[in-house]
Amino acid sequence: MNNVVQFAFILFALFITGCEKERPITPVDDSSVSTNESDEGNTKVSLLLNWTPEAEHGGFYAALLNGHYATEGIEVTIVPGGKNAPVIQRVATGQDTFGVCNADQILTGRNQEADVVALLAPIQDSPRCIMVHKSSGITSLDQLNDMTLAMSGGRSFAVYMQKHLPLENVEIVPYQPISIFLEDKNFGQQGYVFSEPFVAQQNGAEPHVLMVSDLGFNPYTSILFTTGDRISSDPALVEKMTSASKKGWQDYLDDPTKTNEYIHSINEQMSVEALAFGAAAIKPLSLTEGMSSEQIGMMTTQRWQTLLDQLAEIDHADASLDINDAFISVAVE
């Protein structure tokens, strides 16, 4: 990392340790500059999500609704993503100012020379799970045998699972609609603990959830990130965006009601009940044992190094990557 970027990292860290109106969701015009001044003098930025608006994005919407971005002089347009949304690419190329992704995507992106840097990790423990039927009697990941398992086989978590679990007589198929899980008692499916299990329950199934993090693969989730160039050129903007987002997550974990109603209004496929279920499931993943609300979003060198070692083991990243270039710690480790 060059001296200019290194200086910006240090300056940004000092900003963070010292601290810690609603707009419709519209696409960003690729031809526009992602950071400029609004008519009110606020800095206009875009935040690209990795999926359609759900509970996993609740803190960012809370920051918008509760005025934390506006207080910092930032006018934020939250852009919904979707399946295979090119979040890393769009942020790395400046089409969007900030993005939301998971920690493994930061490292695999950097492995492909994308200049992306994690700023805040609102969800500490990965919500990634494998959902099975309770009637199967399966209670741990190493019991996943003699069945069909729907998961994205090339994703880092899936490759890691295939390397570390026996998976005897397991047929791995692409991610499937929930209807297939409901019909087949000998079927397992990847999901997020705050999403697919709720849908299964609502349709009369009794799912049992196996957390992938129990296997040791536990990337930070719903990470706020930007580029090293952005940190270097405008550290104050990055600090303000990170600080306001952290406050939004503190609000959302404290009381998600208003934010969930708003998310439902812009994504009617997510019911208020589903969002409430999601928020309740996310809270213990964001505030893990011993954490205070002031520590929301913290990241540690040890966690990043462990993740890099795991990605290197499955040939998804080069072990020589410098993890200190991949994130900025927002709390004392």
C-alpha positions as CSV (number, residue, x, y, z in Angstrom):
1,M,0.0,0.0,0.0
2,N,1.4,3.4,-1.0
3,N,2.2,6.1,1.6
4,V,-0.8,8.2,0.5
5,V,-3.3,5.4,1.1
6,Q,-1.5,4.4,4.2
7,F,-1.8,7.9,5.6
8,A,-5.5,7.9,4.7
9,F,-6.0,4.7,6.6
10,I,-4.4,6.1,9.7
11,L,-6.4,9.3,9.4
12,F,-9.6,7.3,9.0
13,A,-8.9,5.1,12.0
14,L,-8.4,8.2,14.1
15,F,-11.8,9.6,12.9
16,I,-13.5,6.3,13.8
17,T,-12.1,5.9,17.3
18,G,-13.1,9.4,18.1
19,C,-16.8,8.7,17.4
20,E,-18.1,6.1,16.6
21,K,-34.7,13.1,3.3
22,E,-35.6,9.6,2.8
23,R,-35.1,9.0,-0.9
24,P,-36.8,6.5,-3.2
25,I,-34.7,3.6,-4.3
26,T,-33.6,4.2,-7.9
27,P,-30.9,2.8,-10.0
28,V,-27.7,4.8,-10.4
29,D,-26.9,6.1,-13.9
30,D,-23.7,4.5,-14.9
31,S,-22.6,7.7,-16.7
32,S,-22.9,9.9,-13.6
33,V,-20.3,10.6,-11.1
34,S,-21.1,8.7,-7.9
35,T,-20.1,11.4,-5.5
36,N,-21.2,15.1,-6.0
37,E,-23.0,17.9,-4.4
38,S,-26.8,18.0,-4.0
39,D,-28.8,21.2,-4.3
40,E,-28.8,21.5,-0.5
41,G,-25.0,21.2,-0.4
42,N,-25.0,17.6,0.8
43,T,-22.6,15.0,-0.7
44,K,-24.5,12.6,-2.9
45,V,-23.4,8.9,-2.7
46,S,-24.9,5.6,-3.7
47,L,-24.9,2.4,-1.6
48,L,-25.4,-0.8,-3.6
49,L,-26.9,-3.7,-1.8
50,N,-26.0,-7.3,-2.5
51,W,-29.6,-8.4,-2.6
52,T,-33.1,-7.0,-2.6
53,P,-34.0,-5.0,0.6
54,E,-34.2,-7.4,3.6
55,A,-33.5,-7.5,7.3
56,E,-29.8,-8.0,6.6
57,H,-29.8,-4.4,5.3
58,G,-31.9,-3.0,8.1
59,G,-29.2,-0.9,9.7
60,F,-28.5,1.0,6.5
61,Y,-32.2,1.8,6.0
62,A,-32.4,2.8,9.7
63,A,-29.6,5.3,9.2
64,L,-31.5,6.7,6.2
65,L,-34.9,6.9,8.0
66,N,-33.5,8.3,11.3
67,G,-31.5,11.0,9.6
68,H,-28.0,9.8,10.5
69,Y,-26.8,10.2,6.9
70,A,-28.4,13.6,6.6
71,T,-26.8,14.8,9.9
72,E,-23.4,13.9,8.4
73,G,-24.2,15.9,5.3
74,I,-24.6,12.9,3.1
75,E,-27.5,12.3,0.7
76,V,-27.5,8.5,0.2
77,T,-29.3,6.6,-2.5
78,I,-29.7,2.9,-1.5
79,V,-29.7,0.8,-4.7
80,P,-31.2,-2.7,-4.4
81,G,-29.2,-5.6,-5.7
82,G,-30.3,-9.1,-6.7
83,K,-29.1,-12.5,-7.7
84,N,-25.4,-12.2,-8.8
85,A,-25.4,-8.5,-8.4
86,P,-21.9,-7.3,-9.4
87,V,-21.4,-5.3,-6.2
88,I,-17.6,-5.7,-6.0
89,Q,-17.2,-4.7,-9.6
90,R,-19.5,-1.7,-9.5
91,V,-17.9,-0.2,-6.4
92,A,-14.3,-1.0,-7.6
93,T,-14.9,0.8,-10.9
94,G,-16.6,3.8,-9.2
95,Q,-20.1,3.2,-10.5
96,D,-21.3,3.1,-6.9
97,T,-19.6,4.9,-4.0
98,F,-20.2,2.2,-1.3
99,G,-21.5,-1.4,-1.3
100,V,-22.6,-4.2,0.9
101,C,-21.1,-7.7,0.6
102,N,-19.6,-10.5,2.8
103,A,-16.0,-10.7,4.0
104,D,-15.0,-13.6,1.7
105,Q,-16.1,-11.5,-1.3
106,I,-13.8,-8.7,-0.2
107,L,-10.8,-11.1,-0.2
108,T,-11.7,-12.9,-3.4
109,G,-12.2,-9.5,-5.0
110,R,-8.9,-8.2,-3.8
111,N,-7.4,-11.5,-5.1
112,Q,-8.6,-10.3,-8.5
113,E,-7.1,-6.9,-8.0
114,A,-10.3,-5.1,-7.1
115,D,-9.4,-2.1,-4.8
116,V,-12.1,-2.8,-2.2
117,V,-11.8,-2.2,1.6
118,A,-14.2,-3.3,4.4
119,L,-15.3,-0.5,6.7
120,L,-18.0,-2.0,9.0
121,A,-19.2,-5.5,9.7
122,P,-22.7,-5.2,11.2
123,I,-23.3,-9.0,11.3
124,Q,-20.4,-10.7,13.2
125,D,-21.4,-14.3,12.8
126,S,-22.4,-15.6,9.4
127,P,-26.1,-16.3,9.0
128,R,-25.3,-18.9,6.4
129,C,-27.0,-22.2,7.1
130,I,-28.1,-25.6,5.8
131,M,-31.8,-26.2,6.4
132,V,-33.0,-29.8,6.8
133,H,-36.2,-31.3,7.9
134,K,-36.4,-31.9,11.7
135,S,-37.8,-35.4,11.0
136,S,-34.5,-36.3,9.3
137,G,-32.9,-36.6,12.7
138,I,-29.9,-34.6,11.3
139,T,-28.4,-32.4,14.1
140,S,-24.9,-31.6,12.8
141,L,-23.2,-30.8,9.5
142,D,-21.2,-34.1,9.5
143,Q,-24.5,-36.0,9.4
144,L,-25.3,-34.7,6.0
145,N,-25.3,-38.0,4.1
146,D,-27.5,-40.0,1.7
147,M,-29.5,-37.0,0.6
148,T,-29.9,-34.2,-1.9
149,L,-28.3,-30.9,-1.0
150,A,-29.2,-27.7,-2.9
151,M,-26.4,-25.2,-2.7
152,S,-24.3,-23.0,-4.9
153,G,-21.4,-25.5,-5.4
154,G,-18.8,-22.9,-6.5
155,R,-19.3,-20.5,-3.6
156,S,-16.6,-20.3,-1.0
157,F,-18.7,-21.7,1.8
158,A,-19.8,-24.6,-0.4
159,V,-16.3,-25.5,-1.5
160,Y,-15.1,-25.4,2.1
161,M,-18.0,-27.7,3.2
162,Q,-17.2,-30.2,0.5
163,K,-13.5,-30.2,1.6
164,H,-14.2,-30.6,5.3
165,L,-17.3,-32.8,5.4
166,P,-17.8,-36.5,4.3
167,L,-21.0,-35.8,2.5
168,E,-21.3,-39.5,1.7
169,N,-23.9,-40.2,-1.1
170,V,-24.9,-36.6,-1.2
171,E,-26.1,-35.2,-4.5
172,I,-25.3,-31.5,-4.7
173,V,-27.7,-29.6,-7.0
174,P,-28.1,-25.9,-7.7
175,Y,-30.1,-23.8,-5.3
176,Q,-33.8,-24.7,-5.6
177,P,-37.2,-23.0,-4.9
178,I,-38.4,-23.7,-1.4
179,S,-41.3,-25.8,-2.8
180,I,-38.9,-28.7,-3.5
181,F,-37.7,-28.6,0.1
182,L,-41.3,-28.7,1.3
183,E,-42.0,-31.8,-0.8
184,D,-38.9,-33.9,-0.2
185,K,-38.1,-34.9,3.4
186,N,-34.6,-36.1,2.3
187,F,-33.6,-32.7,0.9
188,G,-31.4,-30.1,2.4
189,Q,-31.0,-26.5,1.3
190,Q,-28.6,-23.6,1.8
191,G,-30.1,-20.4,3.2
192,Y,-29.8,-17.6,5.6
193,V,-31.0,-18.3,9.1
194,F,-33.3,-15.3,9.0
195,S,-34.9,-16.1,5.6
196,E,-35.5,-19.6,4.3
197,P,-36.4,-21.2,7.7
198,F,-39.2,-18.6,8.1
199,V,-40.7,-19.4,4.7
200,A,-40.5,-23.1,5.4
201,Q,-42.3,-22.7,8.7
202,Q,-45.0,-20.5,7.1
203,N,-45.6,-23.3,4.7
204,G,-46.1,-26.0,7.4
205,A,-42.6,-27.5,7.5
206,E,-40.5,-28.1,10.6
207,P,-37.0,-27.1,9.5
208,H,-33.8,-27.7,11.5
209,V,-31.0,-25.3,10.9
210,L,-27.3,-26.2,10.8
211,M,-25.0,-23.2,10.9
212,V,-22.1,-23.3,8.5
213,S,-20.1,-21.2,11.0
214,D,-20.1,-24.3,13.2
215,L,-17.6,-25.7,10.7
216,G,-15.3,-22.7,11.4
217,F,-16.1,-20.9,8.1
218,N,-17.5,-17.6,9.5
219,P,-17.1,-14.5,7.3
220,Y,-18.4,-11.2,8.5
221,T,-21.7,-10.4,6.7
222,S,-23.5,-7.3,5.4
223,I,-20.1,-5.5,5.3
224,L,-20.1,-1.8,4.3
225,F,-17.2,-1.3,1.9
226,T,-15.6,1.2,-0.5
227,T,-12.3,1.5,-2.4
228,G,-8.8,2.4,-1.2
229,D,-8.9,5.3,-3.6
230,R,-12.0,6.7,-2.0
231,I,-10.4,6.4,1.5
232,S,-7.3,8.1,0.2
233,S,-9.1,10.9,-1.7
234,D,-12.0,11.6,0.8
235,P,-11.4,10.0,4.2
236,A,-13.8,12.4,5.8
237,L,-16.7,11.2,3.6
238,V,-15.8,7.6,4.4
239,E,-15.7,8.2,8.1
240,K,-19.1,10.0,8.0
241,M,-20.7,7.2,6.0
242,T,-19.3,4.6,8.4
243,S,-20.2,6.4,11.5
244,A,-23.8,7.1,10.4
245,S,-24.2,3.5,9.2
246,K,-23.0,2.2,12.6
247,K,-25.6,4.4,14.3
248,G,-28.3,3.0,12.0
249,W,-27.4,-0.5,13.0
250,Q,-27.5,0.4,16.6
251,D,-31.0,1.8,16.0
252,Y,-32.2,-1.2,14.0
253,L,-31.0,-3.8,16.6
254,D,-32.6,-1.8,19.4
255,D,-36.0,-1.4,17.6
256,P,-36.5,-2.5,14.0
257,T,-40.2,-1.8,13.8
258,K,-40.3,1.4,11.8
259,T,-37.5,0.3,9.5
260,N,-39.1,-3.0,8.8
261,E,-42.3,-1.2,7.8
262,Y,-40.4,0.9,5.4
263,I,-38.5,-2.1,3.9
264,H,-41.9,-3.8,3.4
265,S,-43.2,-0.7,1.6
266,I,-40.4,-0.9,-1.0
267,N,-40.2,-4.7,-1.1
268,E,-43.6,-6.1,-0.7
269,Q,-42.3,-9.7,-1.1
270,M,-40.9,-9.3,2.4
271,S,-43.8,-9.2,4.9
272,V,-43.5,-7.3,8.1
273,E,-43.7,-10.7,9.9
274,A,-40.8,-12.1,7.9
275,L,-38.7,-8.9,8.6
276,A,-39.5,-9.2,12.3
277,F,-38.3,-12.8,12.3
278,G,-35.2,-11.7,10.4
279,A,-34.4,-8.9,12.8
280,A,-34.7,-11.2,15.8
281,A,-32.4,-13.8,14.2
282,I,-29.8,-11.2,13.2
283,K,-29.5,-9.5,16.7
284,P,-27.5,-12.3,18.3
285,L,-25.4,-12.6,15.2
286,S,-24.6,-8.9,15.4
287,L,-24.2,-8.6,19.1
288,T,-22.3,-11.8,19.9
289,E,-21.6,-12.8,23.5
290,G,-19.8,-10.1,25.4
291,M,-20.3,-7.4,22.8
292,S,-21.8,-4.0,23.5
293,S,-23.7,-1.8,21.1
294,E,-20.7,0.4,20.9
295,Q,-18.8,-2.4,19.3
296,I,-21.2,-3.0,16.5
297,G,-19.3,-3.5,13.3
298,M,-15.9,-4.2,14.8
299,M,-13.4,-6.4,12.9
300,T,-10.2,-8.1,14.0
301,T,-7.0,-9.1,12.2
302,Q,-7.3,-12.6,13.6
303,R,-10.8,-13.1,12.0
304,W,-9.6,-11.8,8.6
305,Q,-6.4,-13.9,8.7
306,T,-8.4,-17.1,9.5
307,L,-10.7,-16.4,6.6
308,L,-7.8,-15.8,4.3
309,D,-6.2,-19.0,5.3
310,Q,-9.4,-20.9,4.6
311,L,-9.9,-19.2,1.2
312,A,-6.3,-20.0,0.4
313,E,-6.8,-23.7,1.4
314,I,-9.6,-24.0,-1.2
315,D,-7.7,-21.9,-3.8
316,H,-10.1,-19.0,-3.7
317,A,-7.5,-16.5,-2.7
318,D,-3.7,-16.2,-2.5
319,A,-2.3,-16.7,0.9
320,S,0.1,-13.8,0.3
321,L,-2.6,-11.2,0.3
322,D,-2.1,-8.5,3.0
323,I,-5.2,-8.6,5.1
324,N,-4.3,-5.2,6.6
325,D,-5.1,-3.7,3.2
326,A,-8.5,-5.4,3.2
327,F,-10.2,-3.7,6.1
328,I,-10.2,-0.9,8.6
329,S,-10.8,-1.8,12.2
330,V,-13.7,0.3,13.8
331,A,-13.0,-0.9,17.3
332,V,-10.1,-1.8,19.5
333,E,-9.4,-5.5,18.9
